[in-house]
Structure formats: structure tokens, C-alpha cells
């Protein structure tokens, strides 16, 4: 796999992880509001319909996130040497934050005091220079 393909795959995995984390947060919020329902009888027994489903769904989402993290760690090992070959500077720092520490572009822009739109262009340029 080329460096360009590795970058592309890592971007895809990081975006997928963000989507799953958002789903996980929504599901955890919904699960905390769900409560077991009684069966309507005077000495009713609890039925754990929704609560059990949320537990299974949450476990599935967490497993998917862990699987993505494992894949990202494998790709990180592949890309680390290429990033380390870059001379010290902004490009090396930005690529390290993005592909080694797995920060979002928004987080990188905030940390470096740049606009997000500029950071998108900067990262693409740094990737292109690293590949070529």
C-alpha cells in the first residue's frame, strides 16, 4: 500500500470512528433515559426490553470503535517512518497530530491557532509533498 493510499484509508477510518462515537454518545444518552417497564399487574415484574437492547447496541458500538483503533494503530506504524523523515517544522507537527495522535482537523487548527479551512489545505499540501 502506498503512503497516499494509507493516508486515504486513515482519513476514512478516522471519519468512521467520529460517526460511531457520535452514535455511541446518542445511544448512551437514550439508554440513561430508558427505564425498565412494568408489566401492568399490581405486583408487576420488570420487563427489560429497551434496556437490554441498548446494552447490546452500546457494546457493539464500542467493539467497532476498538476495531477501528486497532486498524489505525497498524497504519500508524506504517506511516511513522515517512513522517519522521520530514525536517522539523509545521508540516511534521501537523502530520504527526493528524496521523499519529489522530486529532481532527478542527482540533489541530484550534491547537495551532489557524482557521479550519486553512488547515485542510495545509494538510493536503503536506501530504502531497510527502508523497512526491
C-alpha positions in Angstrom: 0.0 0.0 0.0 1.4 3.4 -0.9 1.6 6.3 1.5 -1.1 8.1 -0.4 -3.4 5.1 0.0 -2.5 4.8 3.7 -3.4 8.5 4.2 -6.7 7.9 2.4 -7.6 4.8 4.4 -6.7 6.5 7.7 -8.9 9.5 6.9 -11.7 7.2 6.1 -11.2 5.2 9.4 -11.0 8.4 11.5 -14.2 9.8 10.0 -15.9 6.5 10.6 -14.7 6.5 14.2 -16.1 10.0 14.7 -19.5 8.9 13.3 -19.6 5.9 15.6 -18.5 7.9 18.6 -21.4 10.3 17.9 -23.8 7.3 17.7 -22.4 6.0 20.9 -22.9 9.3 22.7 -26.6 9.5 21.5 -27.2 5.9 22.4 -25.7 6.3 25.9 -27.9 9.4 26.4 -31.0 7.5 25.3 -30.1 4.5 27.4 -29.8 6.6 30.6 -33.3 7.9 30.0 -34.8 4.4 29.3 -36.0 2.5 32.3 -37.4 -0.9 32.7 -41.2 -1.1 32.2 -43.6 -2.9 34.5 -46.0 -5.4 33.0 -49.1 -3.6 34.3 -50.0 -6.1 37.0 -50.4 -4.9 40.6 -47.3 -6.7 41.7 -45.7 -6.3 38.3 -42.5 -7.8 37.2 -40.0 -5.7 35.3 -39.5 -6.3 31.6 -36.1 -5.1 30.4 -36.9 -4.7 26.7 -35.3 -1.4 25.8 -32.6 -1.5 28.4 -31.2 -4.8 27.2 -31.3 -3.7 23.6 -29.4 -0.5 24.5 -26.7 -2.6 26.3 -26.2 -4.8 23.3 -26.1 -1.8 20.9 -23.6 0.1 23.1 -21.3 -3.0 23.3 -21.5 -3.4 19.6 -20.5 0.3 19.0 -17.7 0.1 21.5 -16.4 -3.0 19.8 -16.5 -1.3 16.4 -14.5 1.7 17.8 -11.9 -0.7 19.2 -11.6 -2.5 15.9 -11.0 0.9 14.1 -8.5 1.9 16.7 -6.5 -1.3 16.1 -6.5 -0.7 12.4 -5.4 2.9 12.9 -2.5 1.7 15.1 -1.3 -0.6 12.4 -1.4 2.2 9.8 0.3 4.5 12.3 3.3 2.1 12.4 3.5 2.2 8.6 3.4 5.9 8.3 5.5 6.9 11.2 8.8 6.5 9.4 7.7 8.6 6.5 6.6 11.4 8.8 9.8 11.2 10.8 11.8 11.7 7.6 10.3 15.2 7.3 12.5 18.0 8.6 11.3 19.6 11.8 8.6 22.2 11.1 4.9 22.9 10.8 4.3 20.1 8.3 5.8 17.5 10.5 3.9 18.7 13.5 0.6 18.8 11.7 1.0 15.4 10.1 2.0 14.0 13.5 -1.0 15.4 15.2 -3.3 14.1 12.4 -1.9 10.7 11.7 0.0 9.7 14.8 -2.2 11.3 17.6 -5.4 11.0 15.5 -6.6 14.5 16.2 -9.4 16.0 14.0 -8.5 18.9 11.7 -10.6 21.2 13.8 -8.6 20.2 16.9 -5.3 20.7 15.1 -6.5 24.1 13.8 -7.5 25.2 17.3 -4.3 24.0 18.9 -2.2 25.8 16.3 -4.4 28.9 16.1 -5.3 28.6 12.4 -8.7 28.5 10.6 -10.0 25.1 9.9 -10.3 25.8 6.1 -6.6 26.8 6.1 -5.7 23.6 8.0 -7.5 21.4 5.4 -5.4 23.0 2.6 -2.2 22.8 4.7 -2.6 19.1 5.5 -3.4 18.2 1.8 -0.3 20.2 0.7 1.9 18.5 3.3 0.5 15.0 2.3 1.2 15.8 -1.4 4.8 16.9 -0.7 5.4 13.8 1.4 4.1 11.5 -1.4 6.0 13.2 -4.2 
